[in-house]
Amino acid sequence: MNINTELVNMLISSQFPAYAHLPIRPVAKSGHDNRTFHLGNQLSVRLPSAEGYAAQVTKESKWLPYLQQQLSLPITQQMAIGKPEFGYPFAWSICHWLPGKTASEGPIADLNQFASDLADFLIALQKIDCQEGPPAGLHNYYRGGDLATYHHDVARVLANQDLNLQGDRQVLATIWQTALETHWSSPPVWVHGDVAPTNMLVRDGRLSAVIDYGVLGTGDPSCDLVMAWTFFEGQSQQTFKNCFSYSVDVWQRAKGWALWKALITVEEWQHKDHSRYLEAVAVIQQVLADNA
């Protein structure tokens, strides 16, 4: 789908003419699920990139105001919802633009402090009443749900000898199987679903906001702990883990979530984007190095 500045300009001019005078420009790294554009200096426009992500707009509209009331850090705030037009088939949104650089770009003053701040945010999110929240399902690609949903993916990648995983496949298979043998038996909690450096904003060296709630849901919080292998290492990894009171089983599933994503990323990008491939390999090596 060709989602470009011209389309966004037509949508804004037609449906929100009060904003039509504001300049529109693409965000440099707008993500996968949505195409994101600056709208002036204070707003952004987010358009789902495919049908599988279209329901995220209304879900965010319903739940983000409720969550923001009970969180100390800023999160994505929708200002308006647009409707399909000009051949674009999905609902789309105008949001406040939150300042800062992503954790993968912005300088972090103290990685241990950042780990603690992120853990505090996730703990606060998990404490919010979620009885009426959306359970894990197709709408959020089963984040918070049963890790076994992705067993076929992992088995396929581990069996593909053409992929260079730079790790012992048998050990990886054992780590995955160990994760599958554990289950969340406590009441469900809120999960962000995509706790990644690109969704963490940094200002003045500290975590300043958490964005992109498209795969928000409720269930098992292990999927939100993957930064222990995808971003933190050494002391910062231990700091992050020590902030929670979870059992070993939860961390085993979290490791499984991190491993699944790394494996399918290698499969997708080994022959397309060397930098993404190397990032995924680094996660695999972190998983292998961690015997917790």
NUDREN-979753 format. One record per residue (C-alpha): x, y, z; residue in one letter. Coordinates in nm, 4 decimals. Layout:
// NUDREN-979753
{{X, Y, Z}, 'A'}
...
// end
This chain:
// NUDREN-979753
{{0.0000, 0.0000, 0.0000}, 'M'}
{{0.1409, 0.3364, -0.1019}, 'N'}
{{0.0987, 0.5473, 0.2120}, 'I'}
{{0.2711, 0.8762, 0.1364}, 'N'}
{{0.2677, 1.2464, 0.2202}, 'T'}
{{0.0226, 1.3225, -0.0605}, 'E'}
{{-0.2326, 1.0767, 0.0774}, 'L'}
{{-0.1952, 1.2114, 0.4312}, 'V'}
{{-0.2368, 1.5668, 0.3058}, 'N'}
{{-0.5607, 1.4751, 0.1277}, 'M'}
{{-0.6967, 1.2951, 0.4352}, 'L'}
{{-0.6151, 1.5834, 0.6671}, 'I'}
{{-0.7537, 1.8486, 0.4298}, 'S'}
{{-1.0768, 1.6557, 0.3811}, 'S'}
{{-1.1483, 1.5406, 0.7353}, 'Q'}
{{-0.9596, 1.7792, 0.9641}, 'F'}
{{-0.9294, 2.1094, 0.7758}, 'P'}
{{-0.8277, 2.2922, 1.0943}, 'A'}
{{-0.4935, 2.1124, 1.0634}, 'Y'}
{{-0.4595, 2.1515, 0.6866}, 'A'}
{{-0.2100, 2.4399, 0.7177}, 'H'}
{{0.0382, 2.2273, 0.9150}, 'L'}
{{0.3354, 2.0804, 0.7266}, 'P'}
{{0.3439, 1.7029, 0.6841}, 'I'}
{{0.6631, 1.5029, 0.6646}, 'R'}
{{0.7407, 1.1327, 0.7159}, 'P'}
{{0.8920, 1.0153, 1.0424}, 'V'}
{{1.2385, 0.8763, 0.9713}, 'A'}
{{1.1710, 0.5436, 1.1459}, 'K'}
{{0.7958, 0.5055, 1.1461}, 'S'}
{{0.7720, 0.1395, 1.2401}, 'G'}
{{0.6173, -0.1667, 1.0795}, 'H'}
{{0.2513, -0.1773, 1.1885}, 'D'}
{{0.1869, 0.1891, 1.1097}, 'N'}
{{0.3223, 0.4554, 0.8773}, 'R'}
{{0.3800, 0.7670, 1.0862}, 'T'}
{{0.4060, 1.1290, 0.9756}, 'F'}
{{0.4808, 1.4540, 1.1557}, 'H'}
{{0.1886, 1.6964, 1.1469}, 'L'}
{{0.3430, 2.0279, 1.2384}, 'G'}
{{0.5601, 2.0140, 1.5511}, 'N'}
{{0.3078, 1.8924, 1.8057}, 'Q'}
{{0.1108, 1.6197, 1.6278}, 'L'}
{{0.1605, 1.2974, 1.4362}, 'S'}
{{-0.0528, 1.0970, 1.1935}, 'V'}
{{-0.0510, 0.7176, 1.2195}, 'R'}
{{-0.1952, 0.4974, 0.9457}, 'L'}
{{-0.2119, 0.1177, 0.9766}, 'P'}
{{0.0011, -0.0396, 0.7044}, 'S'}
{{-0.2167, -0.3497, 0.6527}, 'A'}
{{-0.5517, -0.4993, 0.7486}, 'E'}
{{-0.4010, -0.6981, 1.0348}, 'G'}
{{-0.3170, -0.3754, 1.2167}, 'Y'}
{{-0.6355, -0.1813, 1.1429}, 'A'}
{{-0.8180, -0.2698, 1.4662}, 'A'}
{{-0.5372, -0.1190, 1.6716}, 'Q'}
{{-0.6687, 0.2345, 1.6157}, 'V'}
{{-1.0017, 0.1826, 1.7921}, 'T'}
{{-0.8406, -0.0292, 2.0647}, 'K'}
{{-0.5958, 0.2485, 2.1473}, 'E'}
{{-0.8777, 0.5035, 2.1413}, 'S'}
{{-1.0700, 0.3033, 2.4000}, 'K'}
{{-0.7957, 0.2055, 2.6402}, 'W'}
{{-0.5103, 0.4584, 2.6312}, 'L'}
{{-0.7000, 0.7384, 2.8121}, 'P'}
{{-0.7909, 0.4892, 3.0854}, 'Y'}
{{-0.4320, 0.3726, 3.1242}, 'L'}
{{-0.2802, 0.7220, 3.1121}, 'Q'}
{{-0.4857, 0.8272, 3.4148}, 'Q'}
{{-0.2985, 0.5717, 3.6218}, 'Q'}
{{0.0541, 0.5978, 3.4805}, 'L'}
{{0.3197, 0.8523, 3.5707}, 'S'}
{{0.5005, 0.8440, 3.2347}, 'L'}
{{0.3380, 0.9863, 2.9209}, 'P'}
{{0.2019, 0.7354, 2.6706}, 'I'}
{{0.0536, 0.7694, 2.3227}, 'T'}
{{-0.2432, 1.0103, 2.3264}, 'Q'}
{{-0.4913, 1.0107, 2.0391}, 'Q'}
{{-0.6461, 1.3426, 1.9401}, 'M'}
{{-0.8787, 1.2280, 1.6616}, 'A'}
{{-0.9698, 0.9273, 1.4492}, 'I'}
{{-1.0010, 0.9555, 1.0724}, 'G'}
{{-1.2063, 0.7361, 0.8447}, 'K'}
{{-1.1273, 0.5551, 0.5180}, 'P'}
{{-1.1072, 0.7803, 0.2137}, 'E'}
{{-0.9185, 0.8316, -0.1137}, 'F'}
{{-0.8593, 0.4591, -0.1514}, 'G'}
{{-0.7089, 0.4207, 0.1954}, 'Y'}
{{-0.9305, 0.1518, 0.3550}, 'P'}
{{-0.8712, 0.1798, 0.7318}, 'F'}
{{-0.9387, 0.4062, 1.0273}, 'A'}
{{-0.6349, 0.6167, 1.1176}, 'W'}
{{-0.5404, 0.8520, 1.3975}, 'S'}
{{-0.3947, 1.1900, 1.4866}, 'I'}
{{-0.1865, 1.1810, 1.8040}, 'C'}
{{0.0133, 1.4160, 2.0202}, 'H'}
{{0.3794, 1.4047, 1.9265}, 'W'}
{{0.5846, 1.3058, 2.2300}, 'L'}
{{0.9337, 1.4609, 2.2272}, 'P'}
{{1.2502, 1.2596, 2.2730}, 'G'}
{{1.4673, 1.0097, 2.0930}, 'K'}
{{1.4162, 0.6367, 2.0991}, 'T'}
{{1.6252, 0.4322, 2.3370}, 'A'}
{{1.8113, 0.2900, 2.0378}, 'S'}
{{1.9154, 0.6438, 1.9366}, 'E'}
{{1.9124, 0.8779, 2.2347}, 'G'}
{{2.1987, 0.8873, 2.4844}, 'P'}
{{2.1037, 0.7119, 2.8099}, 'I'}
{{2.2822, 0.8615, 3.1088}, 'A'}
{{2.2679, 0.5525, 3.3320}, 'D'}
{{2.1585, 0.2188, 3.1873}, 'L'}
{{2.0886, 0.0750, 3.5319}, 'N'}
{{1.8588, 0.3672, 3.6091}, 'Q'}
{{1.6904, 0.3223, 3.2732}, 'F'}
{{1.6343, -0.0477, 3.3517}, 'A'}
{{1.4818, 0.0444, 3.6865}, 'S'}
{{1.2612, 0.3146, 3.5346}, 'D'}
{{1.1302, 0.0771, 3.2680}, 'L'}
{{1.0589, -0.1901, 3.5285}, 'A'}
{{0.8698, 0.0643, 3.7417}, 'D'}
{{0.6577, 0.1567, 3.4403}, 'F'}
{{0.5742, -0.2057, 3.3609}, 'L'}
{{0.4915, -0.2831, 3.7236}, 'I'}
{{0.2584, 0.0182, 3.7346}, 'A'}
{{0.0936, -0.0938, 3.4092}, 'L'}
{{0.0424, -0.4445, 3.5455}, 'Q'}
{{-0.1262, -0.3116, 3.8597}, 'K'}
{{-0.4062, -0.1379, 3.6655}, 'I'}
{{-0.7393, -0.3206, 3.6736}, 'D'}
{{-0.7720, -0.5195, 3.3494}, 'C'}
{{-1.0885, -0.7186, 3.4078}, 'Q'}
{{-1.2557, -0.5720, 3.0990}, 'E'}
{{-0.9360, -0.5436, 2.8944}, 'G'}
{{-0.8858, -0.7354, 2.5684}, 'P'}
{{-0.7422, -1.0841, 2.6235}, 'P'}
{{-0.4579, -1.2076, 2.4048}, 'A'}
{{-0.5666, -1.2952, 2.0532}, 'G'}
{{-0.5182, -1.2217, 1.6875}, 'L'}
{{-0.5708, -0.8486, 1.7505}, 'H'}
{{-0.2351, -0.8334, 1.9314}, 'N'}
{{-0.0674, -1.1377, 1.7787}, 'Y'}
{{-0.1175, -1.3313, 2.1030}, 'Y'}
{{0.1077, -1.1151, 2.3196}, 'R'}
{{0.0224, -1.2184, 2.6740}, 'G'}
{{-0.1095, -1.5491, 2.5447}, 'G'}
{{0.0287, -1.8982, 2.5013}, 'D'}
{{0.3854, -1.9023, 2.3720}, 'L'}
{{0.3075, -2.2333, 2.1986}, 'A'}
{{0.1221, -2.0288, 1.9349}, 'T'}
{{0.4630, -1.9726, 1.7754}, 'Y'}
{{0.6093, -2.3202, 1.8154}, 'H'}
{{0.5774, -2.3881, 1.4421}, 'H'}
{{0.7813, -2.0758, 1.3644}, 'D'}
{{1.0615, -2.1750, 1.5974}, 'V'}
{{1.0695, -2.5370, 1.4806}, 'A'}
{{1.0841, -2.4259, 1.1178}, 'R'}
{{1.3718, -2.1843, 1.1736}, 'V'}
{{1.5734, -2.4288, 1.3838}, 'L'}
{{1.5310, -2.6951, 1.1149}, 'A'}
{{1.6473, -2.4618, 0.8353}, 'N'}
{{2.0161, -2.5382, 0.7876}, 'Q'}
{{2.0496, -2.2579, 0.5321}, 'D'}
{{2.0143, -2.0008, 0.8093}, 'L'}
{{2.3254, -1.8993, 1.0014}, 'N'}
{{2.2003, -1.8705, 1.3588}, 'L'}
{{2.5518, -1.8508, 1.5034}, 'Q'}
{{2.4388, -2.0648, 1.7966}, 'G'}
{{2.3911, -2.4254, 1.9023}, 'D'}
{{2.0540, -2.5311, 1.7613}, 'R'}
{{2.0082, -2.8111, 2.0127}, 'Q'}
{{2.0634, -2.5765, 2.3050}, 'V'}
{{1.8237, -2.3254, 2.1513}, 'L'}
{{1.5644, -2.5999, 2.1071}, 'A'}
{{1.6052, -2.6952, 2.4733}, 'T'}
{{1.5619, -2.3339, 2.5859}, 'I'}
{{1.2471, -2.3090, 2.3762}, 'W'}
{{1.1046, -2.6358, 2.5051}, 'Q'}
{{1.1704, -2.5312, 2.8640}, 'T'}
{{0.9750, -2.2114, 2.8006}, 'A'}
{{0.6839, -2.4069, 2.6508}, 'L'}
{{0.6582, -2.6257, 2.9584}, 'E'}
{{0.5699, -2.3318, 3.1856}, 'T'}
{{0.2383, -2.1453, 3.2058}, 'H'}
{{0.0965, -1.8325, 3.3672}, 'W'}
{{-0.1523, -1.9365, 3.6358}, 'S'}
{{-0.2132, -1.5996, 3.8047}, 'S'}
{{-0.4826, -1.3485, 3.7035}, 'P'}
{{-0.4128, -1.1658, 3.3764}, 'P'}
{{-0.2416, -0.8267, 3.3772}, 'V'}
{{-0.2017, -0.5506, 3.1194}, 'W'}
{{0.0769, -0.6075, 2.8676}, 'V'}
{{0.2176, -0.3465, 2.6322}, 'H'}
{{0.3107, -0.6262, 2.3936}, 'G'}
{{0.5997, -0.4587, 2.2137}, 'D'}
{{0.8470, -0.3420, 2.4760}, 'V'}
{{1.1346, -0.2570, 2.2442}, 'A'}
{{1.3991, 0.0193, 2.2316}, 'P'}
{{1.2146, 0.1857, 1.9427}, 'T'}
{{0.9078, 0.2318, 2.1649}, 'N'}
{{1.0958, 0.3834, 2.4600}, 'M'}
{{1.1607, 0.7583, 2.4425}, 'L'}
{{1.4557, 0.9221, 2.6155}, 'V'}
{{1.4974, 1.2849, 2.7247}, 'R'}
{{1.7817, 1.4218, 2.9344}, 'D'}
{{1.9230, 1.0717, 2.9561}, 'G'}
{{1.6145, 0.9188, 3.1243}, 'R'}
{{1.3138, 0.7183, 3.0112}, 'L'}
{{1.0537, 0.9866, 2.9306}, 'S'}
{{0.7647, 0.8090, 2.7562}, 'A'}
{{0.6448, 0.4722, 2.6265}, 'V'}
{{0.4692, 0.4679, 2.2903}, 'I'}
{{0.2976, 0.2364, 2.0373}, 'D'}
{{0.0234, 0.0328, 2.2021}, 'Y'}
{{-0.1033, -0.1444, 1.8935}, 'G'}
{{-0.0530, -0.4894, 2.0451}, 'V'}
{{-0.1853, -0.3931, 2.3871}, 'L'}
{{-0.3700, -0.6706, 2.5658}, 'G'}
{{-0.4053, -0.8650, 2.8877}, 'T'}
{{-0.2574, -1.1925, 3.0040}, 'G'}
{{0.0875, -1.3251, 3.0893}, 'D'}
{{0.3425, -1.0422, 3.1454}, 'P'}
{{0.6405, -1.2477, 3.0280}, 'S'}
{{0.6183, -1.1034, 2.6759}, 'C'}
{{0.6949, -0.7579, 2.8203}, 'D'}
{{1.0241, -0.8682, 2.9766}, 'L'}
{{1.2204, -0.9362, 2.6577}, 'V'}
{{1.4381, -0.6255, 2.6991}, 'M'}
{{1.6406, -0.8399, 2.9403}, 'A'}
{{1.7908, -0.9983, 2.6279}, 'W'}
{{1.7179, -0.7536, 2.3490}, 'T'}
{{1.8656, -0.4424, 2.5124}, 'F'}
{{2.0109, -0.4932, 2.8585}, 'F'}
{{2.3174, -0.6987, 2.9430}, 'E'}
{{2.5414, -0.7585, 3.2403}, 'G'}
{{2.4569, -0.5357, 3.5350}, 'Q'}
{{2.1671, -0.3573, 3.3658}, 'S'}
{{2.0083, -0.6935, 3.2839}, 'Q'}
{{2.0368, -0.7973, 3.6469}, 'Q'}
{{1.9010, -0.4626, 3.7646}, 'T'}
{{1.5983, -0.5056, 3.5389}, 'F'}
{{1.5320, -0.8592, 3.6611}, 'K'}
{{1.5761, -0.7683, 4.0273}, 'N'}
{{1.2981, -0.5107, 4.0070}, 'C'}
{{1.0391, -0.7862, 3.9635}, 'F'}
{{0.9365, -1.0645, 4.1985}, 'S'}
{{0.8632, -1.3173, 3.9268}, 'Y'}
{{0.9427, -1.6863, 3.9439}, 'S'}
{{1.2008, -1.8526, 3.7207}, 'V'}
{{0.9153, -1.9828, 3.5038}, 'D'}
{{0.8155, -1.6312, 3.3992}, 'V'}
{{1.1707, -1.5479, 3.2967}, 'W'}
{{1.1958, -1.8728, 3.1020}, 'Q'}
{{0.8889, -1.7748, 2.8998}, 'R'}
{{1.0251, -1.4230, 2.8561}, 'A'}
{{1.3425, -1.5740, 2.7182}, 'K'}
{{1.1274, -1.7826, 2.4861}, 'G'}
{{0.9527, -1.4709, 2.3538}, 'W'}
{{1.2894, -1.3057, 2.2901}, 'A'}
{{1.4211, -1.6177, 2.1173}, 'L'}
{{1.1143, -1.6552, 1.8927}, 'W'}
{{1.1401, -1.2978, 1.7676}, 'K'}
{{1.5162, -1.3236, 1.7120}, 'A'}
{{1.4819, -1.6467, 1.5152}, 'L'}
{{1.2103, -1.5220, 1.2817}, 'I'}
{{1.4074, -1.1994, 1.2336}, 'T'}
{{1.7114, -1.3968, 1.1220}, 'V'}
{{1.4887, -1.5895, 0.8828}, 'E'}
{{1.3445, -1.2721, 0.7329}, 'E'}
{{1.6538, -1.0540, 0.7152}, 'W'}
{{1.9669, -1.2710, 0.6830}, 'Q'}
{{1.9798, -1.2130, 0.3076}, 'H'}
{{1.8119, -0.8688, 0.3020}, 'K'}
{{1.9445, -0.6444, 0.5790}, 'D'}
{{2.2747, -0.7338, 0.7440}, 'H'}
{{2.2304, -0.4919, 1.0348}, 'S'}
{{1.8915, -0.6381, 1.1336}, 'R'}
{{2.0347, -0.9863, 1.0973}, 'Y'}
{{2.3252, -0.9022, 1.3296}, 'L'}
{{2.0897, -0.7498, 1.5872}, 'E'}
{{1.8877, -1.0721, 1.5917}, 'A'}
{{2.2015, -1.2847, 1.6200}, 'V'}
{{2.3133, -1.0734, 1.9168}, 'A'}
{{1.9847, -1.1542, 2.0918}, 'V'}
{{2.0312, -1.5251, 2.0224}, 'I'}
{{2.3771, -1.5076, 2.1747}, 'Q'}
{{2.2428, -1.3204, 2.4777}, 'Q'}
{{1.9821, -1.5931, 2.5272}, 'V'}
{{2.2477, -1.8623, 2.5029}, 'L'}
{{2.4753, -1.6812, 2.7466}, 'A'}
{{2.2034, -1.6431, 3.0081}, 'D'}
{{2.1602, -1.9554, 3.2186}, 'N'}
{{1.9076, -1.8001, 3.4566}, 'A'}
// end
